[in-house]
């Protein structure tokens, strides 16, 4: 069921990092669901491409260690694909995430637009932070996150080298401790098509939107 949030029903623990978002307003939940359904085939195609592609990815195992992984392997817990979308001429930045479960639960997704941040990289960080808060709010503790932004992976693995993002990184570290198992991995953009399309779509909306829901299963 779609979640429509009003000013009085906002849970601050799952709001985006941008504290300027006072009222959350959603106009057409069916539009986002139609988008998700329309792109389901694209998502499946991307996974097939990924399976056939010899693509190494970078996995943040902890603060100090980075190693290669593959999405072809079996997994337990949850996989959450995140993306941020930014365009200088737009009013908002867009954030999107798409989460799958190893135990057969229906996929979940989330979209939100924030007042346009300073740069595309700021949008990527905000997307990760918001996705983490949503997943924490759902009490999912064993989660592998995936992004197509290499600088985001570098940032969280070497936070002292990114002083301009120190406030974000402090929040990241605090939220990361809520997970019993956490990783952040770099994947190709083709493997992140779902989150990418969700983020770009919500970025262009004229009003503030925050939306989280299960994906309908056929």
N, C-alpha and C positions, 0 to 999 in steps of 0.2 A: 504494500500500500504506500502511496506517495506521502511524503512528509511535507506539510506546509507549515512554516514557522511564522509566528507573530512576535512582536516585541516582547510580550509577556511570557512567551513559551520558550525563549531562547535559552539553551544550556551553554553557559560560557565555556565549558570544558571541551566542546566540539566546534567552537567558532574558529574561523581563520585567524591567523596571526594579526591581520590588519584590524586594530582596535577601533578604527573609524566606522566600522560596519555596525550601525545602531539598530536599524530595522531590516529584517530579512523578508523579501517579498518575492513570491513565485507566481507566475501568471498562468502557465500552461504545463502541468506535469506530463500530460500525454505527449507533448512535443519531445521531451527528453527521452521518453520511453520509445517513441517512434524512431528517434535517432539511434538508440541502442540496438533496436531490432534491425534497422536498416544496415547497420554496420557489423552485425554479427557475422555475416559471410566474409567480410573483409578481415575480421579478426581471425576466423578460422584459416583463411588463406595465409595470413601472416604467420600463424603458428606452423603451417606446413612449410613455408619458406624458411622459417627459423630452423626447423628440423633438418632441412636439407642443406642449410648453410653452415659451413665450418666457421663459426663465429665465436671467438673467445670473449668472455665478459669479465669485468672486474668486480669482485665481491668484497664488501667491507665486512670482515668477520668480527673485528673489534677495533679499538681505536688505533692500533698500531700495525695491524696485519691485513694485507690485501692479497687475494689469490684469485685464480681463474676458476670459473664455474661454467656449467652448461644448463640451459633450460630443458634439455632433453631428459635429464635424470628425473626419477621419481622424487616426490617431496612429501613432507607431512606439514600440517598446519595450513597457512594461508600464503598466497602470492598476491601482492598488491602492486599494480602498475600505475605510476603517477606521471603527470606532465603539467607543465605550466605554459601558458600562451601569452605573449606580449607583443603589442604593436604600438608604436609611438603615437599614432594618430587616434587610437581608441581611448575611450574613457576608462575602461576597466582592463585589468589583467584577468585571465581565465585560469582556473585550476580544475583538473579532472583526475579521477582515479577509478580503477576497475580491479576488483578483488575476486579471486577464485579460491576454493577450498579443496583440500585433498580428501575430505570425507563426503563429498557429494552434495554439499549444501548449494543452494542457488547462488550464482554470482551476485555481487553487490557492486554498486557504482555510486559515485558522488561527483557533483559539480558545484562550483561556486565562482562568482566573480567578485573581485576586490577593486578598490580604487587603484588605478594603474600605478604600479611600483616603479622604482628607479630604472630598472634594466630587465632584460630577459632572464638573467641569472637570479635576480631577486624574485621574479615570478616562479622560477623553478623551486627555490627554497621554500617559498610560501606554500606551493603545492604539496611538497613533501610534508611540511609541518601540519598542514590541515588534514592530509590523509592520515598521518599518524594519530592525530587527535580523534578522528572518526573511528579508526580501528580500535584505539584504546577504549572509546566509548562503547563499542560493541563487545568489549571484554575478550578480544582475540589477542593472545599473548605470544603466539609463535608465528612470526610473520617475516616473509622475505619481500622486500620492496625492490622495485625495478624502475630505472629511469634511463632515458636516452641522452641525458646531459652529463658529459664527462667531467665538467667543472664541478658539478654538484657532488659527484663521488670523490673527487680530489679534495673538495672543501671539507667534507665531514671526516675524511681520513687524516687530514693535516690541518686542523682548525687554526692553529697558531699562524699559519701562512695567509690567512684571510681575515685580518683584523677588522675590515669594514663590515664584516658579517657577524661580528662577535655576539651581538644580541640574539640573532637568529640561532647561532650555534650553541649558545647557552640553553636556549629553549629546546633545541634538538637533543642535547645531551640529557636534559631533564626528562623529556618524553621517552627517550630511548630506554631509560631505566625501568619504564613501565612494562617492557616486554621481557619475557623469559628467554626468547630467542629472537634476535634481530639481525638482518643483513640488508645492505643496500648494494645493488648490482647494476652495472652498466650493460645495456642491451642496445641493439640496433633500433633505429627509428621505425623500421618496418615491423619489428616485434612489439612496438608500443603504439600501434595504430589506434587502439580503442581509447586510451587515455588522451592521446593527442587530439583526436577528433572531438571528444567531449570538452576538453579545455578550450579549443578554438571556437567551438560553437557557443559556449556560455560567455566567452569574452565579448562577443558582439551584441549581447542583449542590452536593452536600454535601461533596465532596472537591476537593482541588487538581487541576486539569486543565490540561495543555498538549498541544495536538493540531494537527498540520499535515499536510495531505494534498492530493492531486489530487482534483478532482471527477470522478466516473465519467462517461464520455461514452456516450450511447446509440448 
